[in-house]
Amino acid sequence: MKFWQNSDSYPYKSHDLWFLIENIRWGYLNPNIDTKKLIDRVNREDLWREAALAIGRAEAILKTTSRGIETFYDGVQFDPKNPSAYLNSLSIKKHGI
């Protein structure tokens, strides 16, 4: 297992945002939810950083909580700086979103 290679285990806030946007996409969450506030409440990257320091892996600590723009297999892109653009670009989603 390679928990520390390529920051594979890092709890990126951009991933959390994508999961929330997908839940909005399918109507499970209100589109007006404050995603930043929710992510800041539940994402415990501080614990990950603390663990990295505790085991001598300070070099694994990233400078950002985002992986940036993600491009999916179908070419659709998710930009965590503009999640509504991603949501609006999708042709398959719950009616009215």
DSSP file (Angstrom, degrees, kcal/mol; ACC not computed):
  #  RESIDUE AA STRUCTURE BP1 BP2  ACC     N-H-->O    O-->H-N    N-H-->O    O-->H-N    TCO  KAPPA ALPHA  PHI   PSI    X-CA   Y-CA   Z-CA
    1    1 A M              0   0    0      0, 0.0     2,-0.4     0, 0.0     3,-0.2   0.000 360.0 360.0 360.0 140.9    0.0    0.0    0.0
    2    2 A K    >   +     0   0    0      1,-0.2     3,-0.8     3,-0.1     6,-0.3  -0.554 360.0 156.7-121.3  65.4    1.3    3.4   -0.9
    3    3 A F  T 3  S+     0   0    0     -2,-0.4     6,-1.3     1,-0.2    -1,-0.2   0.787  79.1  38.7 -62.5 -29.0   -0.5    5.8    1.4
    4    4 A W  T >  S+     0   0    0     -3,-0.2     3,-0.8     4,-0.1     2,-0.4   0.474  89.6 105.1-104.9  -3.3    2.2    8.5    1.1
    5    5 A Q  G X  S-     0   0    0     -3,-0.8     3,-1.8     1,-0.2     4,-0.1  -0.651  99.4  -8.9 -83.0 132.6    3.1    8.2   -2.6
    6    6 A N  G 3  S-     0   0    0     -2,-0.4    -1,-0.2     1,-0.3    -2,-0.1   0.734 116.0 -78.0  56.4  25.5    1.7   11.0   -4.9
    7    7 A S  G X  S+     0   0    0     -3,-0.8     3,-1.4     1,-0.1    -1,-0.3   0.816  81.7 158.2  56.6  32.8   -0.3   12.3   -1.9
    8    8 A D  T <  S+     0   0    0     -3,-1.8    -4,-0.1    -6,-0.3    -5,-0.1   0.817  70.1  42.6 -59.0 -33.6   -2.8    9.5   -2.6
    9    9 A S  T 3  S+     0   0    0     -6,-1.3    -1,-0.3    -7,-0.1    -5,-0.1   0.446  83.3 123.6 -94.9   1.4   -4.3    9.6    0.9
   10   10 A Y    <   -     0   0    0     -3,-1.4     2,-1.8    -7,-0.1    35,-0.1  -0.406  65.7-127.6 -66.4 133.5   -4.5   13.4    1.2
   11   11 A P        -     0   0    0      0, 0.0    34,-0.2     0, 0.0    -1,-0.1  -0.537  31.0-162.3 -83.5  77.5   -8.0   14.6    2.0
   12   12 A Y     >  -     0   0    0     -2,-1.8     4,-1.5     1,-0.2     3,-0.4  -0.363  17.9-147.8 -62.4 130.6   -8.3   17.2   -0.8
   13   13 A K  H  > S+     0   0    0     52,-1.5     4,-2.4     1,-0.2    53,-0.2   0.790  98.9  63.8 -68.2 -27.0  -11.1   19.7   -0.2
   14   14 A S  H  > S+     0   0    0     51,-1.6     4,-2.0     2,-0.2    -1,-0.2   0.847 101.2  50.7 -66.3 -31.8  -11.6   19.8   -4.0
   15   15 A H  H  > S+     0   0    0     -3,-0.4     4,-2.3     2,-0.2    -1,-0.2   0.916 108.7  51.3 -68.4 -42.8  -12.6   16.2   -3.9
   16   16 A D  H  X S+     0   0    0     -4,-1.5     4,-2.2     1,-0.2    -2,-0.2   0.920 109.5  51.1 -57.9 -43.6  -15.1   16.9   -1.1
   17   17 A L  H  X S+     0   0    0     -4,-2.4     4,-2.7     1,-0.2    -1,-0.2   0.913 107.7  51.7 -62.0 -43.6  -16.5   19.7   -3.2
   18   18 A W  H  X S+     0   0    0     -4,-2.0     4,-2.4     1,-0.2    -1,-0.2   0.921 109.2  50.5 -60.3 -43.6  -16.9   17.5   -6.2
   19   19 A F  H  X S+     0   0    0     -4,-2.3     4,-1.8     1,-0.2    -1,-0.2   0.910 112.0  47.6 -61.1 -41.8  -18.8   14.9   -4.1
   20   20 A L  H  X S+     0   0    0     -4,-2.2     4,-2.0     2,-0.2    -2,-0.2   0.917 110.6  51.3 -65.1 -42.7  -21.1   17.6   -2.8
   21   21 A I  H  X S+     0   0    0     -4,-2.7     4,-2.8     1,-0.2    -2,-0.2   0.886 108.2  52.4 -62.7 -38.7  -21.7   19.0   -6.4
   22   22 A E  H  X S+     0   0    0     -4,-2.4     4,-1.6     2,-0.2    -1,-0.2   0.878 108.1  51.1 -64.3 -36.9  -22.6   15.5   -7.5
   23   23 A N  H  <>S+     0   0    0     -4,-1.8     5,-2.4     2,-0.2     6,-1.2   0.853 111.2  47.8 -68.9 -33.7  -25.1   15.2   -4.7
   24   24 A I  H ><5S+     0   0    0     -4,-2.0     3,-1.6     4,-0.2    -2,-0.2   0.912 106.9  58.8 -66.5 -43.3  -26.6   18.6   -5.8
   25   25 A R  H 3<5S+     0   0    0     -4,-2.8    69,-2.1     1,-0.3    -2,-0.2   0.869 110.7  40.7 -52.2 -41.9  -26.6   17.3   -9.4
   26   26 A W  T 3<5S-     0   0    0     -4,-1.6    -1,-0.3    67,-0.2    -2,-0.2   0.319 118.5-107.4 -96.9   8.1  -28.9   14.4   -8.4
   27   27 A G  T < 5S+     0   0    0     -3,-1.6    -3,-0.2     2,-0.2    -2,-0.1   0.613  86.3 118.2  83.6  11.9  -31.1   16.4   -6.1
   28   28 A Y  S   <S+     0   0    0     -5,-2.4     2,-0.3    -6,-0.2    -4,-0.2   0.740  76.0  39.0 -82.7 -23.3  -29.9   14.9   -2.8
   29   29 A L  S    S-     0   0    0     -6,-1.2    -2,-0.2    -9,-0.1    -1,-0.1  -0.941  94.1-101.3-126.0 149.8  -28.6   18.3   -1.6
   30   30 A N    >   -     0   0    0     -2,-0.3     3,-2.0     1,-0.1    -6,-0.1  -0.477  27.1-132.8 -65.3 131.7  -30.1   21.8   -1.9
   31   31 A P  T 3  S+     0   0    0      0, 0.0    -1,-0.1     0, 0.0    -7,-0.1   0.704 105.1  59.8 -61.2 -17.8  -28.3   23.8   -4.6
   32   32 A N  T 3  S+     0   0    0      2,-0.1    -2,-0.1     3,-0.0     0, 0.0   0.356  75.5 130.4 -92.3   6.3  -28.0   26.7   -2.2
   33   33 A I    <   -     0   0    0     -3,-2.0     2,-1.5     1,-0.1     3,-0.2  -0.296  67.9-118.3 -60.7 142.2  -26.0   24.8    0.4
   34   34 A D     >  -     0   0    0      1,-0.2     4,-2.2     2,-0.1     5,-0.2  -0.670  35.7-178.8 -82.8  90.7  -22.9   26.5    1.6
   35   35 A T  H  > S+     0   0    0     -2,-1.5     4,-2.8     1,-0.2     5,-0.2   0.872  76.8  53.3 -63.8 -38.9  -20.4   23.9    0.3
   36   36 A K  H  > S+     0   0    0      2,-0.2     4,-2.6     1,-0.2    -1,-0.2   0.933 109.9  47.7 -62.6 -45.1  -17.3   25.8    1.6
   37   37 A K  H  > S+     0   0    0      2,-0.2     4,-1.4     1,-0.2    -2,-0.2   0.922 114.1  47.1 -61.9 -44.5  -18.8   26.0    5.1
   38   38 A L  H  X S+     0   0    0     -4,-2.2     4,-1.9     2,-0.2     3,-0.3   0.931 113.3  47.6 -64.0 -46.0  -19.7   22.3    5.1
   39   39 A I  H  X S+     0   0    0     -4,-2.8     4,-2.9     1,-0.2    -2,-0.2   0.915 109.8  52.6 -62.5 -43.0  -16.3   21.2    3.8
   40   40 A D  H  < S+     0   0    0     -4,-2.6    -1,-0.2    -5,-0.2    -2,-0.2   0.802 110.7  50.1 -63.7 -27.4  -14.5   23.3    6.3
   41   41 A R  H  < S+     0   0    0     -4,-1.4    -1,-0.2    -3,-0.3    -2,-0.2   0.855 123.1  26.4 -76.4 -36.1  -16.6   21.7    9.1
   42   42 A V  H  < S+     0   0    0     -4,-1.9     2,-0.5    -5,-0.1    -2,-0.2   0.735  94.4  91.4-106.4 -24.7  -16.0   18.1    8.1
   43   43 A N     <  -     0   0    0     -4,-2.9     2,-0.3    -5,-0.3     3,-0.3  -0.627  52.3-169.4 -77.3 121.2  -12.7   17.9    6.3
   44   44 A R    >>  +     0   0    0     -2,-0.5     4,-1.2     1,-0.2     3,-1.2  -0.396  31.7 144.5-109.6  54.2  -10.0   17.1    8.9
   45   45 A E  H 3>  +     0   0    0     -2,-0.3     4,-2.8     1,-0.3     5,-0.2   0.773  67.9  70.5 -60.5 -24.0   -6.9   17.7    6.8
   46   46 A D  H 3> S+     0   0    0     -3,-0.3     4,-2.2     1,-0.2    -1,-0.3   0.880  97.5  49.1 -60.3 -37.2   -5.4   19.0   10.0
   47   47 A L  H <> S+     0   0    0     -3,-1.2     4,-2.4     2,-0.2    -1,-0.2   0.885 109.9  51.2 -68.5 -38.3   -5.4   15.5   11.4
   48   48 A W  H  X S+     0   0    0     -4,-1.2     4,-2.5     2,-0.2    -2,-0.2   0.933 111.6  47.2 -62.5 -45.9   -3.7   14.2    8.2
   49   49 A R  H  X S+     0   0    0     -4,-2.8     4,-2.4     1,-0.2    -2,-0.2   0.908 111.2  51.6 -62.3 -42.4   -1.0   16.9    8.5
   50   50 A E  H  X S+     0   0    0     -4,-2.2     4,-2.2    -5,-0.2    -1,-0.2   0.904 111.0  47.9 -60.9 -42.2   -0.5   16.1   12.2
   51   51 A A  H  X S+     0   0    0     -4,-2.4     4,-1.6     2,-0.2    -2,-0.2   0.905 109.1  53.6 -66.0 -41.5   -0.1   12.4   11.4
   52   52 A A  H  <>S+     0   0    0     -4,-2.5     5,-3.6     1,-0.2     3,-0.2   0.921 111.9  44.9 -59.8 -44.1    2.3   13.1    8.6
   53   53 A L  H ><5S+     0   0    0     -4,-2.4     3,-1.5     3,-0.2    -1,-0.2   0.900 108.3  58.0 -65.3 -40.1    4.5   15.2   10.9
   54   54 A A  H 3<5S+     0   0    0     -4,-2.2    -1,-0.2     1,-0.3    -2,-0.2   0.795 111.7  40.7 -63.2 -29.2    4.3   12.6   13.7
   55   55 A I  T 3<5S-     0   0    0     -4,-1.6    -1,-0.3    -3,-0.2    -2,-0.2   0.234 120.7-103.0-105.6  14.6    5.7    9.9   11.4
   56   56 A G  T < 5S+     0   0    0     -3,-1.5     3,-0.2    -5,-0.1    -3,-0.2   0.811  83.2 125.6  76.1  30.0    8.4   12.1    9.8
   57   57 A R    > < +     0   0    0     -5,-3.6     3,-2.1    -6,-0.2     4,-0.4  -0.218  15.3 138.0-113.5  42.2    6.6   12.6    6.5
   58   58 A A  G >   +     0   0    0      1,-0.3     3,-1.4    -5,-0.2    -1,-0.2   0.801  67.1  65.7 -56.9 -30.3    6.6   16.5    6.4
   59   59 A E  G 3  S+     0   0    0      1,-0.3    -1,-0.3    -3,-0.2    -2,-0.1   0.702  93.4  61.7 -67.1 -17.5    7.6   16.4    2.7
   60   60 A A  G <  S+     0   0    0     -3,-2.1     2,-0.4    -8,-0.1    -1,-0.3   0.634  77.9 105.7 -82.6 -13.9    4.2   14.8    2.0
   61   61 A I    <   -     0   0    0     -3,-1.4     2,-0.1    -4,-0.4   -12,-0.0  -0.530  66.4-140.7 -72.8 125.8    2.3   17.8    3.3
   62   62 A L        -     0   0    0     -2,-0.4    -2,-0.1     2,-0.1    -1,-0.1  -0.413  12.2-136.1 -87.0 160.6    0.9   19.8    0.4
   63   63 A K  S    S+     0   0    0     -2,-0.1     2,-0.3     1,-0.0    -1,-0.1   0.595  88.0  42.2 -88.4 -14.0    0.7   23.5    0.0
   64   64 A T        -     0   0    0      2,-0.1    -2,-0.1     1,-0.0    -1,-0.0  -0.922  64.2-143.6-134.3 156.7   -2.8   23.5   -1.4
   65   65 A T  S    S+     0   0    0     -2,-0.3   -51,-1.6   -53,-0.1   -52,-1.5   0.203  81.7  77.5-101.5  14.4   -6.1   21.6   -0.6
   66   66 A S        -     0   0    0    -53,-0.2     3,-0.1   -54,-0.2    -2,-0.1  -0.954  61.7-155.0-126.8 143.4   -7.0   21.4   -4.2
   67   67 A R        -     0   0    0     -2,-0.4     2,-0.1     1,-0.3    -1,-0.1   0.426  48.9-134.5 -87.9  -0.4   -5.9   19.2   -7.1
   68   68 A G        +     0   0    0      2,-0.1    -1,-0.3     0, 0.0     2,-0.3  -0.439  61.1   1.7  80.8-157.6   -7.0   21.9   -9.5
   69   69 A I        -     0   0    0     10,-0.1     2,-0.4    -2,-0.1    10,-0.2  -0.481  69.0-154.8 -69.7 127.4   -9.0   21.2  -12.6
   70   70 A E  E     -A   78   0A   0      8,-2.6     8,-2.7    -2,-0.3     2,-0.5  -0.875   1.2-155.8-102.9 134.7   -9.9   17.5  -13.0
   71   71 A T  E     -A   77   0A   0     -2,-0.4     6,-0.2     6,-0.2     5,-0.1  -0.959  14.2-149.6-111.9 123.2  -10.5   16.1  -16.4
   72   72 A F    >   -     0   0    0      4,-2.9     3,-2.5    -2,-0.5     0, 0.0  -0.319  33.1 -92.9 -88.6 171.8  -12.7   13.0  -16.5
   73   73 A Y  T 3  S+     0   0    0      1,-0.3    -1,-0.1     2,-0.1    -2,-0.0   0.752 125.4  52.8 -57.1 -27.3  -12.7   10.2  -19.0
   74   74 A D  T 3  S-     0   0    0      2,-0.1    -1,-0.3     1,-0.0     3,-0.1   0.358 120.3-106.2 -92.3   6.2  -15.4   11.9  -21.1
   75   75 A G  S <  S+     0   0    0     -3,-2.5     2,-0.1     1,-0.3    -2,-0.1   0.301  75.2 138.5  88.9  -9.9  -13.4   15.1  -21.4
   76   76 A V        -     0   0    0     -5,-0.1    -4,-2.9     1,-0.0     2,-0.4  -0.459  42.3-145.4 -68.5 139.7  -15.7   17.0  -19.0
   77   77 A Q  E     -A   71   0A   0     -6,-0.2     2,-0.6    -2,-0.1    -6,-0.2  -0.874  11.1-155.7-113.5 142.2  -13.7   19.2  -16.6
   78   78 A F  E     -A   70   0A   0     -8,-2.7    -8,-2.6    -2,-0.4   -60,-0.1  -0.967   9.2-170.0-113.4 116.8  -14.4   20.0  -12.9
   79   79 A D    >   -     0   0    0     -2,-0.6     3,-2.5     3,-0.4     7,-0.2  -0.926  13.5-154.8-106.3 111.5  -12.8   23.3  -11.8
   80   80 A P  T 3  S+     0   0    0      0, 0.0    -1,-0.1     0, 0.0   -11,-0.1   0.694  95.4  61.1 -61.2 -16.6  -13.1   23.6   -8.0
   81   81 A K  T 3  S+     0   0    0      1,-0.2   -12,-0.0     2,-0.1    -3,-0.0   0.649 119.2  25.9 -80.5 -14.7  -12.9   27.4   -8.5
   82   82 A N    X>  +     0   0    0     -3,-2.5     4,-1.1     1,-0.1     3,-0.8  -0.443  67.4 159.0-145.5  65.9  -16.1   27.3  -10.6
   83   83 A P  H 3> S+     0   0    0      0, 0.0     4,-2.3     0, 0.0     5,-0.2   0.792  73.6  62.7 -65.0 -27.6  -18.2   24.3   -9.6
   84   84 A S  H 3> S+     0   0    0      1,-0.2     4,-2.9     2,-0.2     5,-0.2   0.851  98.1  56.7 -67.0 -31.8  -21.4   25.8  -11.0
   85   85 A A  H <> S+     0   0    0     -3,-0.8     4,-1.5     2,-0.2    -1,-0.2   0.909 108.3  47.8 -63.4 -40.9  -19.9   25.8  -14.5
   86   86 A Y  H  X S+     0   0    0     -4,-1.1     4,-0.8    -7,-0.2     3,-0.4   0.956 113.4  47.0 -61.6 -50.6  -19.3   22.0  -14.2
   87   87 A L  H >< S+     0   0    0     -4,-2.3     3,-0.8     1,-0.2    -2,-0.2   0.905 113.0  48.7 -60.0 -43.4  -22.9   21.5  -13.0
   88   88 A N  H 3< S+     0   0    0     -4,-2.9    -1,-0.2     1,-0.2    -2,-0.2   0.767 105.9  58.9 -68.6 -25.2  -24.4   23.6  -15.7
   89   89 A S  H 3< S+     0   0    0     -4,-1.5     2,-0.3    -3,-0.4    -1,-0.2   0.648  83.5  99.5 -79.3 -14.4  -22.3   21.8  -18.4
   90   90 A L    <<  -     0   0    0     -3,-0.8     3,-0.0    -4,-0.8    -4,-0.0  -0.572  52.7-166.3 -80.9 129.9  -23.7   18.4  -17.6
   91   91 A S  S    S+     0   0    0     -2,-0.3     2,-0.7     1,-0.2    -1,-0.1   0.733  77.4  62.4 -85.1 -22.8  -26.5   17.2  -19.9
   92   92 A I  S    S+     0   0    0      3,-0.0     2,-0.3     2,-0.0    -1,-0.2  -0.913  73.8 108.5-108.8 114.9  -27.5   14.3  -17.6
   93   93 A K  S    S-     0   0    0     -2,-0.7   -67,-0.2   -67,-0.0     3,-0.1  -0.962  73.9 -60.4-168.4 170.3  -28.8   15.5  -14.2
   94   94 A K    >   -     0   0    0    -69,-2.1     3,-1.7    -2,-0.3   -67,-0.1  -0.381  69.3 -92.5 -62.8 139.7  -32.0   15.8  -12.2
   95   95 A H  T 3  S+     0   0    0      1,-0.2    -1,-0.1     2,-0.1    -3,-0.0  -0.245 109.4  23.1 -54.8 135.0  -34.6   18.0  -13.8
   96   96 A G  T 3         0   0    0     -3,-0.1    -1,-0.2     1,-0.0    -2,-0.1   0.396 360.0 360.0  91.2  -3.1  -34.4   21.6  -12.8
   97   97 A I    <         0   0    0     -3,-1.7    -2,-0.1   -72,-0.1    -3,-0.1   0.441 360.0 360.0 -92.4 360.0  -30.8   21.6  -11.6
